[in-house]
């Protein structure tokens, strides 16, 4: 999914490289990261796997359990502080998704 996303977004940034859209790309980067967090949590499907996943990524087990049991929808859950603590920018950099703002800045120079 990330490789498809990278190819699509890379072309999109190339198309809009002459427009003044740095802040829009920053907002889109944030939205994409949250959507990818949402998708990753959805892959866990249930409370115990979500709590175990968050705990494996460094969230204390009590907070991971409370977050997993919150009953929020996937989108709201992806914005929770403990989920953002677990799925950090470093985690995303290891996955390899394209950072739109960095790509845009590189094209300008």
ABEGO torsion letter per residue (X at the ends): XAAAAAAAAAAAAAAAAABBAAAAAAAAAAAAAAAAAAAAAAAAGBAAAAAAAAAAAGBBAAAAAAAAAAGBBAAAAAABAAAAAABBAAAAAAAGBBBAAAAAAAAAX
